[in-house]
């Protein structure tokens, strides 16, 4: 069986005031073409389908058209779970109609499907909350999928009927997944788990979540899940949330973030984007082939020494979206800004970096490292203005504000 794993489409997302709709249309068509060329049997979209709880009409239309193409007239199931950017209710609104086309929307960790069979032969043969078994027309092997869409820690425990609200979330999910896997995921089928949570290997340092993502690790969010929490019966874990393609170290099975299909912030500058093609047979190790996507524009951080050098850089990168820093002797004039924007329509951010300031007031100015994340920049700013570091209480408040 071949499965295409993708995630973090963020349909409708903009970069500052720049629309990405045309890029999103193009990359979704590219993914559909890859699905056909690779003859995949099923598709998993691991959350953050839209960028907001209330996507535009245009974003919704693009999304549904893409899924209709991907399902190949009901012969290929598309399983889409909600992420932390999605409204679970909105995601599930179209499900009664979508499932008749072979598209399955899972908005909540306890979502439960009724069994069904389509004229194509695609069928849901077994289902309990958080799990479904699918018969696929192009494969003699049943596909079993354990589904855990995003929900904050309180909601996860409530939906899963956890009596002890103080119980460790990792153990709650591990017990749930193990119970489902032992009962429904034997060696005669392909067993997949998909979730939209922050996953690391136990004992590794928890890195900052990217600035362009709404952090999951925050007050009211959900703690990091360990790779050891996934059951042995699961052959592949399809993750969503992080925008860079990466495999999380695990001795039991591949645990993979497919990444977003296009770059959505300059924190993703120069990143290559992929879909994961998972080739897996019952009771065998899954093999992964990453196929690079080419439809999205490159996001680049460039630096020029003066206007003339900036002009040359803009001509070289005429098809990219740019964050351009210019070292100048004086501040840029309005005329110079207009001139640069006329040369290149894709300058998202223009940063003047003034050098050789001799006045005492100017010489005390600090250089801002724009490569730092939001938290580090806030700490630097606070120290510069107050002369002391922000305390823990203030940082907790800051993290809550950012997460909202």
C-alpha positions as CSV (number, residue, x, y, z in Angstrom):
1,X,0.0,0.0,0.0
2,X,1.1,3.5,-0.8
3,X,0.1,6.5,1.3
4,X,0.7,10.2,0.6
5,X,1.3,12.1,3.8
6,X,1.0,15.9,3.7
7,X,0.0,18.6,6.3
8,X,-0.1,22.3,7.2
9,X,-1.8,23.5,4.1
10,X,-2.9,26.8,5.8
11,X,-5.2,27.6,2.9
12,X,-5.9,31.4,2.9
13,X,-2.7,32.3,4.8
14,X,-1.0,35.6,3.7
15,X,2.6,36.8,4.1
16,X,2.1,40.2,5.5
17,X,-0.2,41.7,2.8
18,X,0.9,39.3,0.1
19,X,-1.7,36.7,-1.0
20,X,-0.5,33.2,-1.4
21,X,-3.7,31.8,-3.0
22,X,-2.3,31.3,-6.5
23,X,0.7,29.5,-5.0
24,X,-1.6,27.3,-2.9
25,X,-3.7,26.4,-5.9
26,X,-0.6,25.4,-7.9
27,X,0.9,23.3,-5.1
28,X,-2.3,21.5,-4.4
29,X,-2.5,20.6,-8.1
30,X,1.1,19.5,-7.9
31,X,0.3,17.2,-4.9
32,X,-2.7,15.7,-6.9
33,X,-0.4,15.0,-9.8
34,X,2.1,13.3,-7.6
35,X,-0.7,11.2,-6.0
36,X,-1.7,10.0,-9.5
37,X,1.9,9.5,-10.8
38,X,2.8,7.5,-7.7
39,X,-0.5,5.6,-7.8
40,X,-1.1,6.1,-4.1
41,X,-3.9,4.2,-2.4
42,X,-4.8,6.8,0.3
43,X,-4.0,10.3,1.4
44,X,-3.5,11.7,4.9
45,X,-3.6,15.4,5.7
46,X,-2.3,15.9,9.2
47,X,-4.0,19.1,10.3
48,X,-3.9,22.9,9.8
49,X,-6.1,22.6,6.7
50,X,-6.9,26.3,6.9
51,X,-5.1,29.2,8.5
52,X,-7.9,30.5,10.6
53,X,-11.1,29.3,12.3
54,X,-13.1,31.3,9.8
55,X,-11.5,30.9,6.4
56,X,-12.6,33.0,3.4
57,X,-15.1,31.6,0.8
58,X,-12.2,31.5,-1.7
59,X,-10.1,29.4,0.7
60,X,-12.9,26.9,1.3
61,X,-13.6,26.6,-2.4
62,X,-9.9,25.9,-3.1
63,X,-9.8,23.3,-0.3
64,X,-12.8,21.3,-1.4
65,X,-11.8,21.3,-5.1
66,X,-8.4,20.0,-4.1
67,X,-9.9,17.2,-2.1
68,X,-12.3,16.2,-4.8
69,X,-9.4,15.8,-7.2
70,X,-7.3,13.9,-4.6
71,X,-10.1,11.3,-3.9
72,X,-10.0,10.2,-7.6
73,X,-13.8,9.8,-7.9
74,X,-14.2,8.0,-4.6
75,X,-11.5,5.4,-5.3
76,X,-8.9,6.9,-3.0
77,X,-9.7,7.8,0.6
78,X,-8.6,11.2,1.9
79,X,-8.4,11.4,5.7
80,X,-8.0,15.0,7.0
81,X,-7.7,15.8,10.7
82,X,-8.0,19.3,12.3
83,X,-5.0,21.2,13.6
84,X,-4.6,24.0,16.1
85,X,-5.4,26.6,13.4
86,X,-8.7,24.8,12.5
87,X,-12.2,25.0,13.9
88,X,-13.1,21.4,14.6
89,X,-16.8,22.1,14.0
90,X,-16.2,23.8,10.7
91,X,-14.0,20.9,9.6
92,X,-16.7,18.4,10.3
93,X,-19.6,20.4,8.9
94,X,-19.2,19.0,5.4
95,X,-18.5,15.4,6.5
96,X,-21.9,13.9,5.8
97,X,-21.5,14.8,2.1
98,X,-17.8,14.4,2.0
99,X,-17.7,10.8,3.2
100,X,-20.0,9.9,0.3
101,X,-17.1,11.0,-1.9
102,X,-14.4,9.1,0.1
103,X,-13.3,12.1,2.1
104,X,-13.2,11.8,5.9
105,X,-13.0,14.9,8.1
106,X,-12.0,14.3,11.8
107,X,-12.3,17.4,13.9
108,X,-12.2,15.9,17.4
109,X,-10.2,13.1,19.1
110,X,-13.4,11.2,19.8
111,X,-15.0,11.6,16.3
112,X,-16.8,8.4,15.3
113,X,-17.8,7.3,11.8
114,X,-20.6,4.9,10.9
115,X,-19.7,2.1,8.6
116,X,-20.4,2.7,4.9
117,X,-19.7,1.3,1.5
118,X,-19.4,3.4,-1.7
119,X,-20.2,2.1,-5.2
120,X,-16.4,2.3,-5.9
121,X,-15.8,-0.4,-3.3
122,X,-14.3,2.0,-0.8
123,X,-15.7,1.2,2.6
124,X,-15.4,2.0,6.3
125,X,-15.6,-1.5,7.7
126,X,-15.0,-0.8,11.3
127,X,-15.0,2.4,13.4
128,X,-14.8,3.5,17.1
129,X,-14.0,6.9,18.5
130,X,-10.5,7.8,17.3
131,X,-10.2,4.9,14.9
132,X,-11.4,3.7,11.5
133,X,-10.6,0.7,9.3
134,X,-11.0,1.3,5.5
135,X,-11.2,-1.1,2.6
136,X,-9.6,0.5,-0.4
137,X,-10.5,-0.5,-4.0
138,X,-6.8,-0.5,-5.1
139,X,-5.5,-2.7,-2.3
140,X,-6.3,-6.1,-0.8
141,X,-5.0,-4.9,2.5
142,X,-7.2,-3.0,5.0
143,X,-6.0,0.4,6.2
144,X,-6.3,1.1,9.9
145,X,-5.9,4.7,11.1
146,X,-5.8,5.9,14.7
147,X,-6.7,9.6,14.6
148,X,-6.0,12.3,17.2
149,X,-6.6,15.8,15.9
150,X,-5.4,18.7,17.9
151,X,-7.1,19.7,21.1
152,X,-5.6,21.5,24.1
153,X,-4.8,19.4,27.2
154,X,-8.0,20.1,29.1
155,X,-10.2,19.2,26.1
156,X,-8.3,16.1,25.2
157,X,-8.7,14.8,28.7
158,X,-12.4,15.7,28.7
159,X,-13.1,14.1,25.3
160,X,-11.3,11.0,26.3
161,X,-13.3,10.7,29.6
162,X,-10.2,10.9,31.8
163,X,-11.3,10.6,35.4
164,X,-8.0,12.0,36.8
165,X,-7.6,15.5,35.2
166,X,-4.1,15.7,36.7
167,X,-2.9,12.6,35.0
168,X,0.0,13.0,32.6
169,X,-1.4,13.6,29.1
170,X,1.4,11.5,27.6
171,X,0.2,8.5,29.5
172,X,-3.5,9.2,28.7
173,X,-2.8,9.2,25.0
174,X,-0.4,6.2,25.3
175,X,-3.0,4.1,27.1
176,X,-5.7,5.1,24.5
177,X,-3.5,4.4,21.5
178,X,-2.3,1.1,23.0
179,X,-5.9,-0.1,23.7
180,X,-7.0,0.7,20.2
181,X,-3.9,-0.8,18.6
182,X,-4.1,-4.1,20.5
183,X,-7.8,-4.5,19.7
184,X,-7.9,-3.4,16.1
185,X,-4.4,-3.2,14.6
186,X,-3.2,-6.8,14.0
187,X,-0.5,-7.9,11.6
188,X,-2.9,-8.5,8.7
189,X,-3.4,-4.8,7.9
190,X,-1.5,-1.5,7.4
191,X,-1.6,0.4,10.7
192,X,-1.1,4.2,10.8
193,X,-1.5,6.8,13.4
194,X,-2.0,10.5,12.6
195,X,-2.0,13.4,15.0
196,X,-1.4,17.2,15.2
197,X,0.7,17.5,18.3
198,X,4.3,18.5,19.2
199,X,6.4,15.3,19.3
200,X,10.0,14.7,20.4
201,X,12.2,11.8,21.5
202,X,12.3,11.6,25.2
203,X,15.5,13.1,26.6
204,X,16.1,15.5,23.8
205,X,16.0,19.2,24.3
206,X,12.6,20.8,23.4
207,X,13.4,23.4,20.8
208,X,11.3,26.6,20.3
209,X,8.4,26.1,18.0
210,X,8.7,28.2,14.9
211,X,7.6,31.9,15.0
212,X,5.2,31.4,12.2
213,X,3.3,28.7,14.1
214,X,0.8,29.2,17.0
215,X,2.7,27.4,19.8
216,X,1.2,24.2,21.1
217,X,3.4,24.2,24.1
218,X,1.8,27.0,26.2
219,X,-0.6,27.5,29.1
220,X,-3.8,25.6,28.2
221,X,-2.1,23.9,25.3
222,X,-0.7,20.3,25.2
223,X,2.6,19.0,26.5
224,X,5.1,17.4,24.1
225,X,4.4,13.8,23.3
226,X,7.3,11.3,23.2
227,X,8.0,8.9,20.4
228,X,8.0,6.1,22.9
229,X,4.3,6.8,23.6
230,X,3.3,5.3,20.2
231,X,2.3,1.7,20.1
232,X,4.5,-1.0,18.6
233,X,1.7,-2.1,16.3
234,X,1.7,1.3,14.5
235,X,3.9,1.2,11.4
236,X,4.0,4.9,10.6
237,X,3.1,8.1,12.5
238,X,1.9,11.0,10.3
239,X,2.4,14.3,12.1
240,X,1.3,17.8,11.4
241,X,2.3,21.2,13.0
242,X,6.0,21.8,12.2
243,X,6.6,23.3,8.8
244,X,10.0,21.8,8.1
245,X,10.1,18.2,6.9
246,X,11.7,16.0,9.6
247,X,11.8,12.5,11.0
248,X,11.7,12.3,14.8
249,X,14.2,9.7,16.1
250,X,12.3,6.5,17.1
251,X,13.4,2.8,17.4
252,X,9.9,1.5,16.7
253,X,8.5,3.2,13.6
254,X,9.0,6.2,11.3
255,X,7.6,9.3,13.1
256,X,7.4,12.1,10.4
257,X,6.5,15.7,10.0
258,X,5.8,16.1,6.3
259,X,6.1,19.9,6.6
260,X,4.0,22.5,4.9
261,X,3.7,22.5,1.1
262,X,5.1,26.0,0.7
263,X,7.1,28.4,2.9
264,X,4.9,30.6,5.0
265,X,7.4,32.8,6.9
266,X,11.0,34.0,6.6
267,X,11.7,31.6,9.4
268,X,11.4,29.0,6.6
269,X,13.7,30.9,4.3
270,X,15.4,28.6,1.7
271,X,13.6,25.5,3.0
272,X,12.7,22.8,0.5
273,X,9.2,21.5,0.7
274,X,8.0,17.9,0.3
275,X,5.3,15.3,0.5
276,X,6.0,11.9,2.0
277,X,5.2,8.8,0.0
278,X,4.9,5.9,2.5
279,X,5.3,2.4,1.0
280,X,4.1,-0.1,3.6
281,X,3.0,-3.8,3.8
282,X,1.3,-5.6,6.7
283,X,3.8,-6.5,9.5
284,X,6.7,-4.9,7.7
285,X,8.7,-1.7,8.2
286,X,7.4,1.3,6.3
287,X,9.7,2.9,3.7
288,X,9.5,6.6,2.9
289,X,10.2,8.5,-0.3
290,X,10.2,12.3,-0.1
291,X,9.1,14.1,-3.2
292,X,10.1,17.7,-3.4
293,X,7.5,20.3,-4.3
294,X,8.3,23.2,-6.6
295,X,5.2,25.3,-6.9
296,X,5.7,27.8,-4.1
297,X,7.8,30.9,-4.3
298,X,11.1,31.0,-2.5
299,X,11.2,33.2,0.6
300,X,14.7,34.7,0.9
301,X,16.5,37.0,3.4
302,X,18.9,39.2,1.5
303,X,21.4,41.8,2.5
304,X,22.8,44.6,0.3
305,X,25.4,47.2,0.8
306,X,23.7,50.3,-0.6
307,X,21.0,51.0,-3.1
308,X,23.0,49.9,-6.2
309,X,23.8,46.5,-4.8
310,X,20.1,46.1,-3.7
311,X,19.0,46.8,-7.3
312,X,21.2,44.0,-8.6
313,X,20.0,41.6,-6.0
314,X,16.3,42.4,-6.9
315,X,16.9,41.7,-10.5
316,X,18.5,38.3,-9.8
317,X,15.6,37.2,-7.5
318,X,12.7,38.7,-9.4
319,X,10.4,35.7,-8.9
320,X,11.0,35.4,-5.1
321,X,9.5,37.0,-2.0
322,X,12.1,38.9,-0.1
323,X,13.0,40.3,3.2
324,X,15.7,42.9,2.2
325,X,18.1,44.5,4.6
326,X,20.1,47.5,3.1
327,X,23.2,49.0,4.8
328,X,23.1,52.7,4.2
329,X,24.9,55.8,5.3
330,X,21.5,57.6,6.0
331,X,17.9,56.5,6.4
332,X,16.1,55.5,3.2
333,X,14.0,58.2,1.7
334,X,10.4,57.7,0.6
335,X,11.6,58.1,-3.0
336,X,14.2,55.3,-2.6
337,X,11.6,53.0,-1.1
338,X,9.2,53.6,-4.0
339,X,12.0,53.0,-6.5
340,X,12.9,49.7,-5.0
341,X,9.3,48.6,-4.8
342,X,8.9,49.5,-8.5
343,X,11.8,47.3,-9.4
344,X,10.5,44.3,-7.5
345,X,6.9,43.6,-6.6
346,X,7.8,41.0,-4.0
347,X,9.6,43.0,-1.3
348,X,7.7,41.9,1.8
349,X,9.9,43.7,4.3
350,X,12.5,46.4,3.7
351,X,14.9,47.0,6.6
352,X,17.3,49.9,6.5
353,X,20.5,49.3,8.6
354,X,22.2,52.7,9.1
355,X,25.9,52.7,9.6
356,X,28.5,55.3,10.7
357,X,26.3,57.2,13.1
358,X,28.7,59.4,15.1
359,X,26.3,61.1,17.5
360,X,26.4,59.8,21.1
361,X,22.7,59.1,20.9
362,X,23.0,57.1,17.7
363,X,26.1,55.2,18.9
364,X,24.2,53.7,21.8
365,X,21.7,52.1,19.5
366,X,21.8,48.3,19.6
367,X,21.8,46.1,16.5
368,X,18.7,43.9,16.3
369,X,19.4,40.3,15.3
370,X,16.3,39.5,13.2
371,X,17.2,35.8,13.1
372,X,16.2,35.5,16.8
373,X,12.8,34.2,17.7
374,X,10.0,36.4,19.1
375,X,10.7,35.3,22.7
376,X,14.4,36.2,22.5
377,X,13.7,39.6,20.8
378,X,11.2,40.4,23.6
379,X,13.8,39.6,26.3
380,X,16.4,41.7,24.5
381,X,14.0,44.6,24.1
382,X,12.9,44.4,27.8
383,X,16.5,44.4,29.0
384,X,17.4,47.3,26.7
385,X,14.5,49.5,28.0
386,X,14.3,48.4,31.6
387,X,17.8,47.4,32.4
388,X,16.7,44.0,33.8
389,X,15.5,40.7,32.5
390,X,11.7,40.0,32.5
391,X,10.6,37.7,35.4
392,X,8.9,34.3,35.0
393,X,5.5,35.7,35.6
394,X,5.9,38.3,32.8
395,X,7.3,35.6,30.4
396,X,4.3,33.4,31.1
397,X,2.0,36.2,30.2
398,X,4.0,37.0,27.1
399,X,3.8,33.3,26.0
400,X,0.0,33.3,26.5
401,X,-0.4,36.5,24.4
402,X,1.7,35.0,21.6
403,X,-0.2,31.8,21.7
404,X,-3.5,33.6,21.3
